[in-house]
């Protein structure tokens, strides 16, 4: 459905005054037509004087063609009483908008050109109306009509050219993203020569430290493209972690690969900052690789982020952030080839502790922290903010429930507890 074109202050067709106003409008248009070259030069000067992005001679020539096309269209419509909704945009006007998009000139320059151009033309119209020998009331009504008509025309043509500008900009971005994605995959696959000209084609330097990430929107509607949402989130994460402009590559509609440039001494991403950004988008998830340097680190960090993503995709813990450098994530990622067998092994090691109950979950968490703190009840109590006796009771209860002493298979026990911590009830009976 076409958008409504505003008709503020214009004469209503069929009204008693319409015939006379339309006659006077044609008279004004004829007088303006006689001054076509003068008006054209005046509008070009007004626009060039007010906009700073027109240093390129080719852009100026295209602007002049656009102005001339718009003047010809406006005067033709006014002389022949053609409604704005029957207008056809001048080809030069849309070509100028497309060229601005290709030159990466901001769309505000396009809007301002129509603002200053129409303001100049309105001043020319007012001068002609003043010269007409007509009743003052009719003159005022004619001024209102012409100002309203020009407002409607500028509103209409602005939307036409801005749509052309945005369509071209979108196509440029899609082509650029496709080229960048091809180059990135070439580097990841170690294709000979793929790294040459990498910065020029992607805007991202390989000669620095990197933290790779896989980002996604959980439970996303497959019919909705979340690419821009993820791109925006990557930008927020980059700013929050003081990283260079990230390299962003869409994998599908709700998944993206991202690299955060950390310069020479940036270090790992600050987890608190990452989690703060993610808190504003509860459906977003991110898996991080470790800090890597140069082209080797670029590839390695990405592989680690993919492994962390594998853990996150299986887990039912609800965590938004999974990092390859987190405790046991790297090991658990390698155990995901057979989830059923992993669940059987967890049940064998933990025994009744491998139960999907809140009581078993509390005992597992306390026991894991107890083992991580070297078997210290006091240190565990301080970490968990519990009383020492509570920790002691839970640990003893867990040992009794499992039916085996801690030292009998301590390594397996810790690993099984880490698996359940990371993956949740997906590995529980």
N, C-alpha and C positions, 0 to 999 in steps of 0.2 A: 504494500500500500504506500503511495507517495505521501511525502510529508506536506502538511498544510503550509501554504505560502501566506504570510501575513499581509493584510490590506489596510494597515493603519493609515487613517486620514485620507484615503483615496475615495473618490466619488463612487457612489453605488450605481452600477449600471441600471438604466431604466428610471432613475430618479429624475425629477423635473429639471434639475440643473445639469444633468449629465451631458446633454447634447452640446450646450454652450461650453462647458469645461473641456470636453473632448476637442471642440473646434479650436479653442484657445491653446490647448496642449499641442495640437498640430502646428499652430502658428509659431509657438516657441521652438518646437523641434526644427522647423524650417529655418528660422533665424540662427539657431545653433549650427545647423548643417552648413550654412553659408560661412561660418567661422570654424569649420572643421579643423583645419591645420593649426589655427591659433589655440583652440581648445586642447587638441592633442598634445601640442608642445607644453602647454601649461600643466596638464595632468602629469606628464612625464617628469617635468621639473619638480613638481610638488612631491612626487614619490621618491625620486632620486635624492632630493634634498633631505628627506626624512628617514631613509633606510640605508644602513651602512654595509649591506651585504651585496652591493651591486658593482663592485670594482671590475669584475670580469666583463670585457666588451661583448662577449657572446650573450651573457645574461642580460645586459642592457638592451641589446638588439631584440631579444625575445620578449623582454618586458614591453618595449615600444610596440611590438607586434600585438601583444596581448591588450595593451591600452587601446590601440587603434581598432582592434576587433570588437572590444567592448563598446567603444563609442559608436561604431557603425551599427551594432546590434541595438543599442539603446535608442538612438535617433530613429532608426527604422521602425522600431516598435511604437515609439511615441507618435510618429507621423501617421502610422496606419492603425492606431488604436488596437494593438495586439496585446492581450493579457500576458502577464509575466509567466503564468503557468503554461503558456504555449511557446515559450522561448526556446531557442536552441543555442547552446553555448558556443562561443567562437572557438574554433580549433586551436588558435594561437594561445588562448587562455589556458586550456588544459595542458598544452605542450609546455608552456612556461612552468606550470605547477610540477609537472613530471621532471623537468630539468632541474628545478630547485631541489627536489628530493634526491636526484642523482648526485648533485653537488653537495649534499648534506647541509644545505642552507635551512635553518629552522623554519618551521611552518608559520611562526609568528611574523616572519618577513612577508609572507604571502597575505596574511590577514591585514597587516598594516598597510600594504600596498593598496588594497581595496578600500581601507578606511580613509587614507589620505587622498586617493584618487576620487572617490565619491564625494568627499568634502569639497574638493576643488571644483568638480563638475556642478555640485549644488550651488556654489557661489556663482558660477557662470549662468546657471538657470535663473537664479534670483535677479541677476543683472538684466537679463532679457525680459523677464516678467515686468520689471520696473519700467521698461521702455514701451510697453503695450498700453495703448489708450483704451482703458477699460474702467468700469465702475470699481471703486475701492473694495467693496465687498466681494465682487467677483475676482479681483486680483488676489485678495487674501485666500479665498477658497481655492484658486488656481495654485497658489504657492503651497498650500497644505496638500493638495492632490499630488503635485509633482514631487514634493519631498517624501510623501508616503509611498509613491510609486517607486522612486529611486531606492528607498529603504528596502522595499520588497524585492527589487531586482538584485541589490547587493547581497541580501540574505540568501537568495536563491543561488546566485553564481558563486558565492563564497563556499557554500556547501558542495557545489559541483567540483570546484577546483581543489578544495581540501580533501575530498574523497579521492580524486585522482592522485593527489600528493601522497596520501596514506597508502593507497593501493600500490604505488610504485615503491614507497619506502618498505612496505611489507615484503614485496617481491625481492627487493635488494637484500633484506635481512635473511630471507629464506635461502637465497642463493649463497650468501656469505656463510650462513650456518652449515649448509650442505658441504661447501668447500672445506670449512674448518673441520667438520666431522670426518671427512675423508682423510685429511692430513693427520688428524689425531689418531685415527685407527691405523694409519700407516706407521706412525711412530710406535704405537703400542705393539704392533705386529713385527716391529723391527724390519720394515721394508727398506731396502737400500735407498739412501737419498731422501727419505721421507722427512727427515729433520731439517733439510736445507730450506731456507726461507720460511721456517716455521713461524717466527715472530711476525713477519710481514703478512702472512696469510691468516694468522689467528689472533694477533695482538697480544700474544703471551710469550714470555721468554722461557726457554728451557734451561738456560744457564743461571739457575738460582735454586733455592730450596722449595720443595713442594709438599703440600698435604693434599692428597686426593680424597675425593668423597663420592659416594653414590647417594643421591637424594631421590625421594619418592613421596607420593601422596598415598597414604594407606586407604584401602577400601574405596578407591576412586571410581567414579562413574566412567566406564570405558568410552562413553559417547562424548565426554568433555575433555578438551585439550587443556592440560594444566601446565604446559610449558612455560608460559609467561609467569605464572604463579611461582614456579620453581626458580625461574631466572631472577625474579624479584627477591625471593628468599636467599638465593646465593649472594646477591648483592648486599643484603642486610648482614649476612654472616661475614662477608668480607670486611665490611665497615666495622662491625662489632669486634672482630679479631685483628683489626689493623693489618689486613692482608692487601696485596696488590689486587688490581682488577682481576676477578677470577676468569678462568677459561671454562666456558659452559658449553656442553654438548648434549642435546636432547637425545635420549635413547628411544623413547616412545612417548605417548601422551602424558604419562604420569611418572616417568623416571628420567633422571639426568645424571651424567657424569660431570664432575666439577673438579678443578684443580685450584687451590688457593696458593698464590705465589707468596713466599715468605722471605724473599730477598736473600741476603747473605747470612743473616743472624736472627731470623724471625722466630725460630723455635716452633714447637707444637702449638696447635690452636688452644686457646684458653677455654676449658670445658664450661666454666660458668657463663661465659659470654655466649657460647653456642647454645646452651640450654635455655638461656634467657630469650634468645631469638626464637627458638623452637616453641617456647611457651605461648607465643602469640599465634601459632598455627598448630593446634593439637593434632591435626591429621598428617602433618609432615613428619618424615623420618629421615635420618641421615646416618650413614656408615662411613667411618673415617679410616684411612690408612695411616701409617706412621710417616714421620718426616723423612723425606728423601732428597737427595741432591742431584742436580743436573738431569740428563736424559735417563740414566739408569734409575734414579730415584723417582722420576716421573712415572716410569713403568711399574716399578716395585710398589710404590705407594698405591697405585691404582689396583693392582692385584690384591693387595691387602684390604683395600676398601671393599672390593667385590667379595672377598672371603667374609668380612664382617657383615656385609649385606646378606650373605647366605645364612649366617647365624640369626640375624634379625628377622629374616623372612620365615624361619621355622619357629622362633620363640613366640611364646604367648604371654610375655611379661608386661607388654604395654610400654616398654621403654622406647623413647624417641631417638635416643643416641646410642649407637653401638660403635665402639672403637676397637680396631685391631690390637692396639696396645693395652687394652683393658685385660685384667687378669683372666687367663684361660681362654680368651676368645680365639686366639690363633689355633690352639690345640683342638677346641671344640669344632671349629670350622672344618678341620681335617677329618673329624669323626662323623660328618653329616652324610656320608655316602650311603649309609644304611640306617635310617632312623629306627626301624623296627628292632634291628639287632642291638642298637645302642640302648633302646629302652629295656630290652631283656637284660643287658649287662648291668644297667643302673639298678634294676630290681634285684639282681643277684648280689651286687655289692652292698646295697643299702638295706635289703631285707624289708621289714615292716616300715622302715623310715621312708621308703619309696611309696608313700601314700599321699593322695591328693586331698589332705585335710589341713585345716589351719594349724592344728596341734603339731602334726608332723612337719609342717613348713617352719614353725617356730623352732623346733628342735634341730632341724637341718641347718637353719641359719645360725643358730647359736653354736652348734658343733663346728661348722665351717670357720666361724670367726675364732673359736677356741684353738683350732688347729693352726690357723694363720698367725695367731699370736703366741706360738710356741708352747701351747698348753698352759697358759697363765690365766687363771680365773679372774684375777684382779684387772689385768689388761683388757680382757674380753668384756668385763663388766663396764669398764670406762668407755670402751668403744661403742657398746650397745646401749649405754645409759641405763644399765640394770644393776640391781644389787648383786653382790658377789655370790650370795647364797642361791639366788635365782639361777644364775649361770651354772653353778655347781649342780643344782637339781636337774636342770635341763640336760646337761652333758651326761650325767650319770643315767638319767632316764633314757637318753638316746642310745648309749652303749648297751644298756640292758635290753632295750627293744630290738636292737640289731642282733644281739646275742654273740658278739665277737669283741675282743679287746681292740683298742685303737691301733696298736702296733702290729697287729697281724697282717694288715694290708693297707697301711696308712696312705701310700701313694694312690692306690685305686680309690680309696675312700674319699680323699680330697678331690680327685678328679671327678668322681661321680657326683659329689655335692656341687662342684662348679658347673657341671653339665645341667643339673636341675636348676641351679640359680639362673643360668643364662637362658635356658630353653623353656623352663616352666613345666606345666603338666603335660606337654606333648610327649615327654619321655617317661611319664608315670603311668602305672597300670590304670 
